Amino acid sequence: MPLSKLSCLIVDDDRFMLKTLEVLLQQIGVTKTYSSDNAQDALKYIANQNNHIDIIISDLNMPEMDGIQLLRHLGGLGVAMGIILVSGEDPRLLQSVKTLGETFDLMVLGTLGKPVAKQELQSLIEEYEPSADTPPTGPAAMVFADELKMAIANHEIKVHYQPQVSLIDGRIVGVEALARWNHPVKGAISPSIFIGIAEKYSMIKELTNQVFEQSLTQASHWRSQGFDINLSVNFSAQALTQLDMPESIFEQLQGSALRPHNLNIEITESTLASDISIALDILTRLRLKGFGLSIDDFGTGFSSLEQLQQIPFTELKVDRSFVHNANVNRACQVILESSISLTKKLGIKSVAEGVENEADLNLVKAQGCDIVQGYYFAKPMPPEEFIPWARDYSSSLNRPFKPGD
Ligand SMILES: [Mg+2]
């Protein structure tokens, strides 16, 4: 979305700060700005249906209603706007507030220290994606669920592939399979929405199966053409309740060009918070059969070191929010560093997601990360684009393209 189309609401009890932010926003091209010197008035403004706000930039420390209380109220309103928090406080405190905002289901774009740097403000604002991305609720969700059911039944969910590159030799080591739904009328629906709906309305098993089958056929095809690549597939928490899951995956791999160690099963970290005993049974047997096990979105959940040692993971994927923000946010950098050092201690591979620019790449490289994935190399792409991309990429490495290289 062009910055000139955005409307921002600034909330700060310090009028000088309000003016400063307003000027900074104008400098980066956001011209529609509104300001309020207290959270109550800001809430009233937002609650009024005639006012449209894309992003709220709020101070944390304010008399009467502070930034955290404001977040709670915004959570109650179910707003779909982006939120940026500003404070002179410790970056770790800001990070906790960000996490808190996410538990209220708010789209927290990030946090900024004071004084606010224009560059940081701009990069957070650019993270904002308009609210078409918020899951529908109430009757709208039911309609949506029906449409998704049809799409799954008609095999309209397609798989896109995001390459993974080794930081040791630059080689393409694998692809992550990602579900994509292009709705005939509504256009591309964000996976964070339809996967959430699929989980809620018991369609996730079917959806996962389809993604797995499609991507297995595709990866098998690439491997038989000489590409030595692995396939990573996301499995929902709900998959970890079917005790025969390791056997059925093993069976599906028979006859393909993939051996079990060529398949990484990605499980999100938050899954581990629920009943661990059945999950542990399944995960251990998957590992016994030789599959790779990946802990996904690491840093967003609360898994303990003990849990990590209990489960025979072979790979840890650091969530993009800690990677892409690490060079501007000290707290993110600390999480990134400690996650990577944890993989060294556990003797498992580290994968950094969300490597979007050279600064991100240099940072994860310096930390000794093994594999990277992100827009800097490639966006998720439809299968027909993968081989041309791989050809271009390999020639940019100054090496002749050679399948299986
Ligand atoms: Mg994943």
Boltz pocket constraint, residues with backbone or C-beta under 6 A from the ligand:
constraints:
  - pocket:
      binder: B
      contacts: [[A, 176], [A, 234], [A, 266], [A, 296], [A, 297]]
      max_distance: 6.0
